[in-house]
Amino acid sequence: MYKALSALKSSPATRTSQNTATKPQKTASVGKLFEFQSQLPKLPVPALSETLPKYLSTLEPLLSKDEFAQTKNLVEKFGQSSQGQELQRRLEARAAEPGRANWLEEWWNDLSYMGYRDPVTPYVSYFYTYKDDKLRRKPTQRAAAIVRAAWAFRAQVASRELAPEMARTTPLCSYSYNYMFNATRIPKRPSDVEATYDLGANQHITVARNNQFFTLELVHDGQLLSAAEIESQLDRIVERADSTAAVPVGVLTSDNRDLWADNYELLAQASPQNAQTLEKLQSSAFLLCLDDTKPVTREECHRTYWHGNGSNRWFDKSLQFIVCDNAKAGFLGEHSSMDGTPTCRLNDYVLDQTLNNKVDLGSANVRADLSEPEALRFVTPPTVVRAIEQAAGRFSKVVGQHQLRVLQYEAFGKDEIKKLGFSPDGFVQMAIQLGYYKMYGTSRATYEAAATRKFLHGRTETCRSVSNESVAFCRAFEDNAQGVQDKLAALQAAVKTHGAYAKACSEGKGVDRHLLGLRLVLRAGEEKPAIFQDPAYARSCHWNLSTSQLSSEHFEGWGFSEVVPDGYGIAYTIRKDALIFHIAAMQNEFGLNSDHLAHYIKEAATEMRATVLAAKLAAAPKL
């Protein structure tokens, strides 16, 4: 049903050692986007002697003294054991296999994404909330400008003229751009698959309105539709969709992946027309969702872009741009084959182009011979209708189990944090730690996503934000007997430790992916090492706080869900003059409260800034 990727493939990558030249050499024949791919180093396998002490340092603040002593004994025995050495040897051998781009890639993509069976929304996908467009108050007008800007970015990807992302002078892997446009996830048992389509042969988008789907060809007589023409076509779609109703097939994509896989086959086999409709929808460059809602509050906007009504979406598509009837807009990304940094770049480009009126809108004239957008019709016999009704019920239940609070903290942002002498990300991570400590009186395992895209096919590593220093910082700030200088020193130590760990993660030298690899090279029938049966291991990666930062001056926030039933998902944006937190959690027997956590994070950030200023004032020379 789907075509293999053809137009967008990175060149075959030649593996190099980690000692890559400081100034990478370009390979002109593959275009700018992939010019450094052949020189990217492979993801390393750290030495056991490096990972195990680091692992212990992350466990100590989470365990009692007796628990830590027992765990330390198990970890040290594992490091010295023949089993530990053999598992390390196997993992190193896997990493060195000819033709293998990344030792972690297949495992990670299957365990975390393709083989993960909970619904992609709300549990996997992520979203961005856009700033308002003061130049375009009409929804289809704003949508047309977004489409033109996104298409301009797509053209750069297709031609490979888009410059690769860089971390200062270090190029980042561009492989995931293969899965940005004209891509979709396909449900299958036991693991889903990713489908990609030729960009040149598929120059259409799918438009969703009133739970119905339409194909909009963006090229007519060899010429890209202007913004005026796209707006005109969107107006036609809105008029048609709003005058009729349809069975909300899109809600099937919101379901448990095994149930959706079964229903996908049911839908495809109900009629040959359905298979053709699926092909047309899935091969589109991206989805444009024209919602008939008018969200106002931050929470309303975040819920709209996070999950909406479940039906005016196709959650498997890699990119979905969402525009509401009051012209508020956002974006929803499917996470399985692409992390947030490439789509953050795409969306930042779209917003820079549209909000600053840089976008090329084309001619103001609308050609009279434009074809009517094609309605994508599904044949829905009673068996399919029942499946849709059941999926809709499950979607409503899952969404209803979630609470959400958006904290827009406008007292200060990145610029002020830098003036105070801190890394913005480290400072915000400690505000989250202190806020949680204020609420619960303890520190618990915290995940922060760290990018490893300096390596070939690299994705992420876990930055463990809880340390002995972070716990000492929380205790110091909650102890009224501590002076401001002592509190400042504790904060500085905590942020420094966080920064060092984050840097190690970006170098592929965290602990979580390495330990996962050691577990996965175990063979059937072999005894699981005691280090992985230790309750401390499970506790240390039970992420009561799952956090991540993506920042753009054009975003009004972004978000995702929690990863454990008794935890919070905290997505944050660090703007020049503000901090925005999306705090999601379940409403269940654990008594979580996103509103309260938002309150305490705000209180923590305010106290941290006041303390730093007071300490600096006290230390200033007296006149």
C-alpha positions as CSV (number, residue, x, y, z in Angstrom):
1,M,0.0,0.0,0.0
2,Y,2.9,2.4,0.4
3,K,6.0,3.2,-1.6
4,A,9.5,2.9,-0.4
5,L,11.4,6.1,0.3
6,S,13.0,7.2,-3.0
7,A,13.5,10.9,-3.3
8,L,14.9,11.4,0.2
9,K,17.6,9.2,1.3
10,S,20.8,10.1,3.1
11,S,23.9,8.9,1.4
12,P,25.4,5.7,2.7
13,A,27.3,6.6,5.8
14,T,30.9,5.7,6.3
15,R,31.6,5.1,10.0
16,T,34.4,7.1,11.5
17,S,36.0,7.1,14.9
18,Q,34.9,9.5,17.6
19,N,38.0,11.5,16.9
20,T,36.5,13.2,14.0
21,A,38.2,16.3,12.8
22,T,37.1,19.5,14.5
23,K,36.2,21.1,11.2
24,P,34.0,18.6,9.3
25,Q,34.6,18.2,5.6
26,K,31.6,18.6,3.2
27,T,30.4,16.1,0.7
28,A,28.9,18.2,-2.1
29,S,27.3,15.4,-4.1
30,V,24.6,14.7,-1.6
31,G,23.4,18.3,-1.1
32,K,23.7,20.5,1.9
33,L,21.3,18.6,4.1
34,F,23.3,15.4,4.0
35,E,26.8,16.8,3.3
36,F,28.2,15.7,6.7
37,Q,26.4,12.4,7.1
38,S,29.3,10.2,5.9
39,Q,31.6,11.7,8.5
40,L,29.3,11.6,11.6
41,P,30.7,9.3,14.3
42,K,28.8,6.3,15.5
43,L,27.1,6.3,18.9
44,P,29.7,5.0,21.3
45,V,29.3,2.2,23.8
46,P,30.8,3.6,27.0
47,A,33.1,1.5,29.2
48,L,31.5,-0.3,32.1
49,S,34.0,1.5,34.3
50,E,32.6,4.8,33.1
51,T,28.8,4.0,33.3
52,L,28.6,2.0,36.5
53,P,30.0,4.7,38.9
54,K,27.9,7.3,37.1
55,Y,24.8,5.1,37.6
56,L,25.5,4.8,41.3
57,S,25.8,8.5,41.6
58,T,22.3,8.9,40.2
59,L,20.9,6.3,42.6
60,E,22.3,7.6,45.8
61,P,19.9,10.6,46.1
62,L,16.9,8.3,45.5
63,L,17.8,5.5,48.1
64,S,18.3,5.1,51.8
65,K,21.8,4.4,53.1
66,D,21.0,0.7,53.5
67,E,19.4,0.5,50.1
68,F,22.3,2.2,48.4
69,A,24.9,0.0,50.2
70,Q,23.1,-3.1,48.9
71,T,22.8,-1.7,45.4
72,K,26.4,-0.6,45.3
73,N,27.5,-4.1,46.1
74,L,25.4,-5.5,43.2
75,V,26.7,-2.9,40.8
76,E,30.3,-3.4,41.7
77,K,29.9,-7.2,41.4
78,F,28.3,-6.9,38.0
79,G,31.2,-4.7,36.8
80,Q,33.7,-7.3,37.9
81,S,31.8,-10.4,36.8
82,S,32.4,-12.4,33.7
83,Q,28.7,-11.9,32.8
84,G,29.1,-8.2,32.8
85,Q,32.2,-8.3,30.7
86,E,30.5,-10.7,28.2
87,L,27.5,-8.5,27.8
88,Q,29.7,-5.5,27.3
89,R,31.7,-7.4,24.7
90,R,28.5,-8.4,22.8
91,L,27.3,-4.8,22.8
92,E,30.6,-3.5,21.5
93,A,30.5,-6.2,18.8
94,R,27.0,-5.1,17.8
95,A,28.1,-1.5,17.6
96,A,31.1,-2.5,15.3
97,E,29.0,-4.6,12.9
98,P,29.6,-3.5,9.3
99,G,26.6,-1.7,7.9
100,R,25.1,-0.9,11.3
101,A,24.6,2.8,11.6
102,N,23.7,2.9,15.3
103,W,23.7,0.1,17.8
104,L,20.7,1.5,19.6
105,E,18.5,2.5,16.7
106,E,16.4,-0.6,16.0
107,W,15.9,-1.4,19.6
108,W,14.9,2.1,20.6
109,N,12.6,2.7,17.7
110,D,10.7,-0.6,18.4
111,L,10.6,-0.4,22.2
112,S,9.8,3.2,22.6
113,Y,7.7,3.8,19.5
114,M,6.8,1.2,16.9
115,G,6.2,-1.6,19.4
116,Y,4.6,0.6,22.0
117,R,0.9,-0.2,22.0
118,D,-0.8,2.6,23.9
119,P,-2.4,5.3,21.8
120,V,0.0,7.7,20.2
121,T,-2.3,10.5,21.5
122,P,-1.9,11.5,24.3
123,Y,1.0,9.2,25.1
124,V,3.5,9.6,22.3
125,S,2.8,12.6,20.2
126,Y,3.8,16.2,21.1
127,F,2.4,19.6,20.1
128,Y,3.3,23.2,19.7
129,T,1.1,26.2,20.4
130,Y,1.6,29.2,18.0
131,K,1.6,32.8,18.7
132,D,-1.4,34.7,17.2
133,D,-0.9,36.1,13.7
134,K,-2.0,39.7,13.9
135,L,-1.8,40.0,10.1
136,R,-4.3,37.2,9.4
137,R,-7.5,37.0,11.4
138,K,-9.4,34.8,9.0
139,P,-8.7,31.1,9.7
140,T,-8.4,30.0,6.1
141,Q,-6.2,33.0,5.3
142,R,-3.8,32.1,8.1
143,A,-3.9,28.4,7.1
144,A,-3.0,29.3,3.5
145,A,0.0,31.3,4.7
146,I,1.1,28.4,6.9
147,V,0.8,26.0,4.0
148,R,2.9,28.2,1.7
149,A,5.6,28.6,4.4
150,A,5.7,24.9,5.1
151,W,5.9,24.1,1.4
152,A,8.9,26.4,1.1
153,F,10.6,24.5,3.9
154,R,9.6,21.2,2.2
155,A,11.2,22.4,-1.1
156,Q,14.5,22.9,0.7
157,V,14.3,19.4,2.2
158,A,13.4,17.9,-1.2
159,S,16.2,19.6,-3.0
160,R,18.6,18.9,-0.1
161,E,19.5,22.6,-0.1
162,L,18.4,23.0,3.6
163,A,21.5,23.5,5.7
164,P,22.1,20.7,8.3
165,E,21.5,21.7,11.9
166,M,24.7,22.5,13.8
167,A,25.6,22.5,17.5
168,R,28.0,25.4,17.2
169,T,30.6,23.9,14.8
170,T,29.4,20.3,15.1
171,P,26.9,19.0,12.5
172,L,23.9,17.1,13.6
173,C,22.5,14.0,11.9
174,S,19.9,14.9,9.2
175,Y,18.5,11.3,8.8
176,S,15.2,12.1,10.5
177,Y,14.4,14.6,7.8
178,N,13.6,11.6,5.6
179,Y,10.5,11.1,7.7
180,M,9.3,14.7,7.9
181,F,7.1,15.2,4.8
182,N,5.0,12.6,3.0
183,A,5.4,10.2,5.8
184,T,3.1,8.2,8.1
185,R,3.0,5.5,10.7
186,I,1.1,2.4,9.7
187,P,-0.5,0.2,12.5
188,K,0.6,-3.4,12.5
189,R,0.9,-6.2,15.1
190,P,3.2,-6.6,17.0
191,S,5.0,-3.4,15.8
192,D,4.0,-0.6,13.6
193,V,6.0,0.4,10.5
194,E,6.8,3.8,9.0
195,A,5.8,4.6,5.4
196,T,7.4,7.3,3.3
197,Y,6.3,8.5,-0.2
198,D,8.1,10.1,-3.1
199,L,7.9,13.9,-2.6
200,G,7.9,14.7,-6.3
201,A,5.1,12.3,-7.1
202,N,2.9,13.4,-4.2
203,Q,2.4,17.1,-4.2
204,H,-0.9,17.2,-2.3
205,I,-1.9,17.8,1.3
206,T,-4.8,16.4,3.2
207,V,-7.3,18.8,4.8
208,A,-9.5,17.8,7.7
209,R,-12.7,19.6,8.5
210,N,-15.8,18.5,10.5
211,N,-14.3,15.0,10.8
212,Q,-14.0,14.7,7.0
213,F,-10.9,14.5,4.8
214,F,-10.1,16.2,1.5
215,T,-7.2,16.1,-0.9
216,L,-5.9,19.5,-2.0
217,E,-3.4,19.4,-4.9
218,L,-0.9,22.2,-4.4
219,V,0.4,22.3,-7.9
220,H,-1.8,23.2,-10.8
221,D,-0.5,23.3,-14.4
222,G,3.0,23.0,-13.0
223,Q,2.6,26.1,-10.8
224,L,2.3,26.1,-7.0
225,L,-1.0,27.5,-5.8
226,S,-0.7,31.0,-4.4
227,A,-1.9,31.7,-0.8
228,A,-5.0,33.4,-2.3
229,E,-5.7,30.2,-4.3
230,I,-5.1,27.9,-1.3
231,E,-7.4,30.1,0.8
232,S,-10.1,29.9,-1.9
233,Q,-9.8,26.1,-2.0
234,L,-9.9,25.9,1.8
235,D,-13.1,28.0,1.8
236,R,-14.7,25.6,-0.6
237,I,-13.7,22.7,1.7
238,V,-15.1,24.4,4.8
239,E,-18.4,25.1,3.0
240,R,-18.7,21.5,1.8
241,A,-17.7,19.9,5.0
242,D,-19.9,22.0,7.2
243,S,-23.0,21.3,5.1
244,T,-22.8,17.6,5.7
245,A,-21.8,15.0,8.2
246,A,-19.6,11.8,8.0
247,V,-18.7,8.9,10.1
248,P,-15.6,10.1,12.0
249,V,-13.1,7.6,10.7
250,G,-10.1,9.6,12.0
251,V,-10.8,8.6,15.6
252,L,-9.6,5.1,14.8
253,T,-6.1,6.5,14.8
254,S,-6.5,7.5,18.4
255,D,-6.8,4.0,19.6
256,N,-4.6,1.3,21.2
257,R,-2.2,0.3,18.4
258,D,-3.2,-3.4,18.3
259,L,-6.9,-2.4,18.1
260,W,-6.2,0.1,15.5
261,A,-4.1,-2.5,13.5
262,D,-7.1,-4.8,13.5
263,N,-9.5,-2.0,12.6
264,Y,-7.1,-0.8,9.9
265,E,-7.4,-4.1,8.2
266,L,-11.1,-4.1,8.7
267,L,-11.3,-0.7,7.1
268,A,-9.1,-1.5,4.2
269,Q,-10.9,-4.7,3.4
270,A,-14.4,-3.2,3.7
271,S,-14.0,-1.8,0.2
272,P,-11.3,-1.3,-2.5
273,Q,-12.2,2.4,-2.3
274,N,-11.0,2.5,1.3
275,A,-7.5,1.2,0.4
276,Q,-7.3,3.9,-2.2
277,T,-8.5,6.5,0.2
278,L,-5.9,5.4,2.8
279,E,-3.2,5.6,0.2
280,K,-4.1,9.1,-0.8
281,L,-4.3,10.3,2.8
282,Q,-1.1,8.7,3.9
283,S,0.9,9.8,0.9
284,S,0.0,13.5,1.4
285,A,2.8,15.9,2.4
286,F,1.1,16.7,5.7
287,L,-2.3,17.2,7.3
288,L,-4.0,20.6,7.7
289,C,-6.7,20.4,10.3
290,L,-9.3,23.2,10.2
291,D,-11.0,22.9,13.5
292,D,-14.5,24.4,14.1
293,T,-13.6,25.3,17.7
294,K,-12.5,28.6,19.1
295,P,-10.1,28.0,22.0
296,V,-9.2,31.0,24.2
297,T,-7.4,30.0,27.3
298,R,-4.0,28.5,27.3
299,E,-5.4,25.2,28.6
300,E,-8.0,25.2,25.8
301,C,-5.4,25.8,23.2
302,H,-3.1,23.1,24.5
303,R,-5.9,20.6,24.6
304,T,-6.9,21.4,21.1
305,Y,-3.4,20.8,19.6
306,W,-2.6,17.9,21.9
307,H,-5.7,15.8,21.1
308,G,-8.7,17.9,19.9
309,N,-11.9,16.0,19.5
310,G,-10.1,12.9,18.4
311,S,-11.8,12.8,15.0
312,N,-10.6,15.8,13.0
313,R,-7.1,14.3,13.0
314,W,-5.2,11.5,11.5
315,F,-2.8,10.9,14.4
316,D,-0.5,8.6,12.4
317,K,0.7,11.4,10.1
318,S,4.1,12.9,10.9
319,L,3.0,16.5,10.6
320,Q,-0.4,18.1,11.3
321,F,-0.9,21.8,11.2
322,I,-4.0,22.9,13.1
323,V,-6.0,26.2,12.6
324,C,-9.1,27.0,14.6
325,D,-12.1,29.1,13.7
326,N,-10.8,32.0,15.6
327,A,-7.5,31.7,13.7
328,K,-5.5,30.4,16.6
329,A,-3.1,27.7,15.4
330,G,-0.7,25.0,16.5
331,F,1.0,21.8,15.4
332,L,0.9,18.1,16.3
333,G,3.9,15.9,15.6
334,E,3.9,12.1,15.5
335,H,7.1,11.1,17.4
336,S,8.0,7.6,16.2
337,S,10.6,8.5,13.6
338,M,11.4,12.1,14.4
339,D,12.2,13.9,17.6
340,G,11.3,17.4,18.4
341,T,14.3,19.4,17.2
342,P,13.7,19.1,13.4
343,T,10.0,19.9,13.7
344,C,10.8,22.8,16.1
345,R,13.0,24.1,13.3
346,L,10.2,23.6,10.8
347,N,7.6,25.3,12.9
348,D,10.0,28.2,13.9
349,Y,10.6,28.7,10.2
350,V,6.8,28.7,9.4
351,L,6.1,31.2,12.2
352,D,9.0,33.5,11.4
353,Q,7.9,33.6,7.8
354,T,4.2,34.2,8.5
355,L,4.3,36.4,11.7
356,N,6.9,38.6,10.2
357,N,5.3,38.7,6.8
358,K,8.3,37.2,5.0
359,V,6.3,34.4,3.4
360,D,6.0,34.4,-0.4
361,L,2.3,34.4,-0.9
362,G,2.4,34.3,-4.7
363,S,-0.1,36.1,-6.9
364,A,-3.3,37.6,-5.5
365,N,-5.2,36.2,-8.5
366,V,-7.2,33.0,-8.2
367,R,-7.1,30.9,-11.4
368,A,-10.7,30.1,-12.5
369,D,-9.8,26.5,-13.6
370,L,-8.8,25.1,-10.3
371,S,-10.3,21.7,-9.7
372,E,-12.6,21.2,-6.8
373,P,-10.8,19.6,-3.8
374,E,-11.4,15.9,-3.7
375,A,-13.4,14.5,-0.8
376,L,-11.7,11.3,0.6
377,R,-14.7,9.0,1.2
378,F,-14.6,5.8,3.3
379,V,-17.1,3.1,2.9
380,T,-18.2,2.3,6.4
381,P,-20.3,-0.8,6.8
382,P,-21.8,-1.6,10.3
383,T,-18.7,-3.4,11.5
384,V,-16.6,-0.4,10.8
385,V,-19.1,2.0,12.4
386,R,-19.1,-0.1,15.5
387,A,-15.3,0.0,15.6
388,I,-15.4,3.7,15.3
389,E,-17.9,4.2,18.0
390,Q,-15.9,2.0,20.4
391,A,-12.7,3.8,19.5
392,A,-14.4,7.1,20.2
393,G,-15.5,5.9,23.6
394,R,-12.0,4.8,24.5
395,F,-10.6,8.2,23.3
396,S,-13.0,10.1,25.5
397,K,-12.1,8.0,28.5
398,V,-8.4,8.4,28.0
399,V,-8.5,12.1,27.4
400,G,-10.9,12.5,30.4
401,Q,-8.4,10.9,32.7
402,H,-5.9,13.7,32.1
403,Q,-5.5,17.0,33.8
404,L,-3.5,19.9,32.4
405,R,-2.2,23.2,33.6
406,V,-0.2,25.7,31.6
407,L,2.0,28.0,33.7
408,Q,2.9,31.2,31.9
409,Y,5.6,32.7,34.1
410,E,6.4,36.2,32.9
411,A,8.6,37.5,35.8
412,F,11.7,36.7,33.8
413,G,13.2,34.4,31.2
414,K,16.4,33.4,29.5
415,D,18.0,36.8,29.5
416,E,17.6,37.3,33.2
417,I,18.8,33.8,34.0
418,K,22.0,34.4,32.1
419,K,22.5,37.7,33.9
420,L,22.2,35.8,37.2
421,G,25.0,33.6,36.0
422,F,23.2,30.3,35.2
423,S,22.5,28.0,32.3
424,P,18.8,28.7,31.5
425,D,18.0,25.0,31.2
426,G,19.8,24.0,34.4
427,F,18.1,26.8,36.3
428,V,14.7,25.8,35.0
429,Q,15.4,22.1,35.8
430,M,16.2,23.1,39.4
431,A,13.0,25.2,39.6
432,I,11.1,22.0,38.6
433,Q,13.0,20.0,41.2
434,L,12.4,22.6,44.0
435,G,8.7,22.9,43.0
436,Y,8.2,19.1,43.2
437,Y,10.1,19.1,46.6
438,K,7.9,21.8,48.0
439,M,4.8,19.8,47.0
440,Y,6.0,16.3,48.0
441,G,8.9,16.8,50.5
442,T,11.1,14.5,48.5
443,S,12.9,14.1,45.2
444,R,12.0,11.4,42.7
445,A,13.5,10.1,39.4
446,T,13.4,12.8,36.7
447,Y,13.9,12.3,33.0
448,E,15.1,15.1,30.8
449,A,15.6,14.4,27.1
450,A,19.1,15.1,25.8
451,A,19.8,15.0,22.1
452,T,22.5,12.7,20.7
453,R,22.2,13.8,17.1
454,K,25.9,14.5,16.7
455,F,26.1,10.8,16.1
456,L,24.8,8.9,13.1
457,H,21.1,8.2,13.4
458,G,21.3,9.5,17.0
459,R,18.2,10.4,18.9
460,T,18.2,10.9,22.6
461,E,19.7,10.0,25.9
462,T,18.3,10.4,29.4
463,C,19.6,13.2,31.5
464,R,19.0,12.2,35.1
465,S,18.2,15.5,36.7
466,V,18.2,14.3,40.4
467,S,21.6,14.4,42.0
468,N,23.0,14.6,45.5
469,E,23.6,18.3,44.7
470,S,20.0,18.9,43.5
471,V,18.6,17.3,46.7
472,A,20.9,19.4,48.8
473,F,19.8,22.5,46.9
474,C,16.1,21.7,47.6
475,R,16.8,21.1,51.3
476,A,18.7,24.3,51.6
477,F,16.0,26.4,50.0
478,E,13.4,24.8,52.3
479,D,15.5,25.4,55.4
480,N,14.9,28.9,56.9
481,A,18.1,28.6,58.9
482,Q,20.2,28.6,55.7
483,G,21.6,32.0,54.6
484,V,21.4,33.3,51.1
485,Q,25.0,32.7,50.4
486,D,24.7,29.0,51.3
487,K,21.5,28.7,49.2
488,L,23.3,30.3,46.3
489,A,26.2,27.9,46.6
490,A,23.8,25.0,46.7
491,L,22.0,26.2,43.6
492,Q,25.3,26.7,41.8
493,A,26.5,23.2,42.7
494,A,23.2,21.7,41.5
495,V,23.2,23.5,38.2
496,K,26.8,22.6,37.6
497,T,26.2,18.9,38.3
498,H,23.2,19.0,36.0
499,G,25.2,20.6,33.2
500,A,28.0,18.1,33.5
501,Y,25.6,15.2,33.2
502,A,23.7,16.8,30.3
503,K,27.0,17.3,28.5
504,A,27.9,13.6,29.0
505,C,24.6,12.6,27.6
506,S,25.1,14.6,24.5
507,E,28.3,12.8,24.0
508,G,26.5,9.4,24.2
509,K,27.7,8.8,27.7
510,G,24.6,8.8,29.9
511,V,23.7,5.6,31.7
512,D,20.2,4.6,30.6
513,R,20.8,3.7,26.9
514,H,24.0,1.8,27.8
515,L,22.2,-0.2,30.6
516,L,19.3,-0.9,28.2
517,G,21.8,-2.3,25.6
518,L,23.3,-4.6,28.2
519,R,19.9,-5.9,29.0
520,L,19.0,-6.5,25.4
521,V,22.1,-8.5,24.5
522,L,21.1,-11.1,27.0
523,R,20.1,-14.3,25.2
524,A,17.1,-16.6,25.8
525,G,17.6,-18.8,28.8
526,E,20.4,-16.7,30.3
527,E,20.0,-15.4,33.9
528,K,19.2,-11.8,34.2
529,P,22.0,-10.0,36.1
530,A,21.1,-9.0,39.7
531,I,21.7,-5.3,38.8
532,F,18.6,-5.4,36.7
533,Q,16.5,-7.3,39.2
534,D,17.4,-4.8,41.9
535,P,14.4,-2.7,42.9
536,A,16.7,0.4,42.7
537,Y,17.0,0.0,39.0
538,A,13.3,0.1,38.4
539,R,12.9,3.0,40.8
540,S,15.6,5.0,39.2
541,C,13.9,4.8,35.8
542,H,10.3,5.2,37.0
543,W,10.0,8.7,35.7
544,N,7.8,10.6,38.2
545,L,8.9,13.7,36.3
546,S,9.3,13.4,32.5
547,T,10.7,16.7,31.2
548,S,11.9,18.3,28.0
549,Q,12.7,21.7,26.6
550,L,12.1,23.0,23.2
551,S,12.2,26.8,22.7
552,S,11.1,29.3,20.2
553,E,10.2,33.0,20.6
554,H,7.2,32.1,18.3
555,F,5.7,29.4,20.5
556,E,3.2,29.9,23.3
557,G,4.3,26.6,24.7
558,W,4.3,23.0,23.8
559,G,3.5,19.7,25.5
560,F,3.2,16.0,25.9
561,S,1.9,13.5,28.5
562,E,3.2,11.9,31.6
563,V,5.0,8.5,31.1
564,V,3.9,6.8,34.4
565,P,0.5,6.9,36.1
566,D,1.9,8.5,39.2
567,G,4.0,11.1,37.4
568,Y,3.9,14.4,35.5
569,G,4.9,15.3,32.0
570,I,6.5,18.8,32.0
571,A,7.3,20.4,28.6
572,Y,8.8,23.8,29.0
573,T,9.7,26.7,26.8
574,I,12.4,29.2,27.7
575,R,11.8,32.5,26.0
576,K,13.8,35.7,26.4
577,D,11.4,37.2,28.9
578,A,9.2,34.3,30.0
579,L,9.0,30.6,31.0
580,I,6.1,28.5,29.9
581,F,5.4,25.1,31.5
582,H,2.9,22.5,30.2
583,I,2.1,20.2,33.2
584,A,0.2,17.1,32.4
585,A,-0.9,14.2,34.7
586,M,-3.5,11.6,35.1
587,Q,-6.5,12.0,37.4
588,N,-6.3,8.7,39.3
589,E,-5.8,7.1,42.7
590,F,-2.4,8.8,43.1
591,G,-3.9,12.2,43.8
592,L,-1.7,14.2,41.4
593,N,-2.5,17.9,41.0
594,S,-1.1,19.8,38.0
595,D,-2.5,23.1,39.4
596,H,-0.6,22.7,42.7
597,L,2.7,21.7,41.0
598,A,2.4,24.8,38.7
599,H,2.0,26.9,41.9
600,Y,5.1,25.5,43.5
601,I,7.2,25.7,40.4
602,K,6.3,29.4,40.1
603,E,7.1,29.9,43.8
604,A,10.4,28.1,43.4
605,A,11.5,30.2,40.4
606,T,10.6,33.4,42.2
607,E,12.5,32.4,45.3
608,M,15.5,31.2,43.3
609,R,15.8,34.6,41.6
610,A,15.3,36.6,44.8
611,T,17.9,34.5,46.6
612,V,20.5,34.9,43.9
613,L,19.9,38.7,43.8
614,A,20.0,38.9,47.6
615,A,23.3,36.9,47.8
616,K,24.9,39.1,45.1
617,L,23.8,42.2,46.8
618,A,25.1,41.0,50.2
619,A,28.5,40.2,48.5
620,A,28.8,43.5,46.7
621,P,31.4,46.0,48.1
622,K,29.9,48.5,50.5
623,L,30.3,52.1,49.6
